[in-house]
Amino acid sequence: MFVKPGYKAPTQEYFDSSEKVRFYTGLPSYDVLLIVFEHVAPHVPHRANVLDSFQEFVMVLIELRLNVPFQDLAYRFKISLSSVSRIFNSRITVMDARLSCFINWPVRKDHWKTMPMCLQYTFDRKVTVIIDCFEVFIEKPTNLLARVQTFSSCKHHNTIKVLIGITPQGAICFVSEAWGGRTSDKFLTENCRFLNNLCPGETVMADHGFTITESVGLQQGKLIIPAFTMAKEQVDQLDVEPSRGIASVRIHVERVVGLLRRKYTILEGPLPTHFLSCNPTGPPESQVPIIYHILRVCSALVNFCPPIVPFD
């Protein structure tokens, strides 16, 4: 990026319109941007930096939103490349700690009161969470074992796989840690602590690849999946209409995943491998890969945006 003489790094006054806020941060308005900033800022350690707290906060959002090289951010904000890396890594950790409270498992009583009509008519308001997995491209690891564990036969590329859960209202209520792209949907779901959230009587909706009926049943829950043919030539006639209803509702989780990727293009990849590593002997915040913080922060920010599932 060419920096003109006299260029100043973006300040709070620069974001004077909702269009700029949406383009650079993915958030719907300046007021929402300030609310999120004020929720995070008091917990960021103060350092004598060239940038103020707001500029550092916005710099992280720009990276999540536009997935620009760190060198580009160094030019935009007139700081060194090492400073960009240090600020991003430290701020994304704090943002995760402060914003993860906005990724909430639904409370049954309140959840049913706001159930969209499309589910009330089809499933009598019993669906608690809709789940799906999505994959993010990563750079090819140099370690051969990591290369094998992350190679996705579906994408024909090295990826990480993430389980995401949304409420029927369209809010993200669960995000797993990142697993290698070779991991099956069933194994990931049973080993990412998702099932620990289920309460007796709650219902999970998923695609037919999630063969987790027994695992959900052990939590006294119920799994709803579309019918599939297996060895039969076609689906039984009695299963056609229920499967059609499930598909029409389950599409919402794919829409949320699409929204997450469009708003925060860092999740389009390919992610650098250093986002996937951690330091087991370092401080607690360095023992969690940066990608996990990125996933949770992006999901929390999407929850600040208008829902994509209509109530009516």
Buried (B, 14 or more C-beta within 10 A) or exposed (E): EEEEEEEEBBEBEBBEEBEBBBEBBBBBBBEBBBEBBEBBBEEBEEEEEEBEBBBBBBBBBBBBBBBBEBEBBBBBBEBEEEBBBBBBBBBBBBBBBBBBEBBBBBEEEEBBEEBBEBBBEBBEBBBBBBBBBBBBBBBEBEEEEBEEBBBBEEEEBBBBBBBBBBBBBBBBBBBBBBBBBBBBBEEBBBEBEBBEBBEEEBBBBBBEEBBBBEBBEEBEBBBBBBBEEEEEEEBEEEBEEBBEBBEEBBEBBBEBBEBBBEBBBBBEBBBEBEBBBBEEEEEEBBEBBBBBBBBBBBBBBBBBBEBBBEEE
